[in-house]
């Protein structure tokens, strides 16, 4: 028997991408991860579904691969900015990736969220150390641990072997409507 406790990865990605789209962004960079990984693939699916629901065409050039690492994210964002700044929003697949992206955006002289909005995923404690405070998806890691322990200790109980926990967007300061001249950069 196997006990699986997971969270709504795709739904969280959908919700946070929708937050950017609802603010008026139409060119949202999906930043970080590798769709060969389950976590990235689920977040990519949520991103794609949000674009579809908002009538925004998917553009492959708005997907940038980066390791789930702050340093690599910083380097990949610097490269992307050197190639083109044709986006107004960034969905970083983790908060750590968002931190690297924020550093590169700031060093390039871009204001977050004045010129580029940025969101993350995980709601790890450092998300509140970033300036601006990062809008992100809260993952219930502590609840996942408690649930897994409870299920493992009570295997004879309800027979549950799969639990899917919810996520939600934590709205902070890193999202604003795109500037009026967006898309002409």
Secondary structure, DSSP 8 states (H G I E B T S, - for coil): ---EEEE-HHHHHHHHHHHHHHTT---EEEESB-TTSHHHHHHHHHHHHHHHHTT----GGGEE-B-SSHHHHHHHHHHHHHH----SEEEESSHHHHHHHHHHHHHTT--TTTT-EEE-SB--GGGGTSSS--BEEE--HHHHHHHHHHHHHTTTSS---EEEE--EEE--SS-----TTTT--
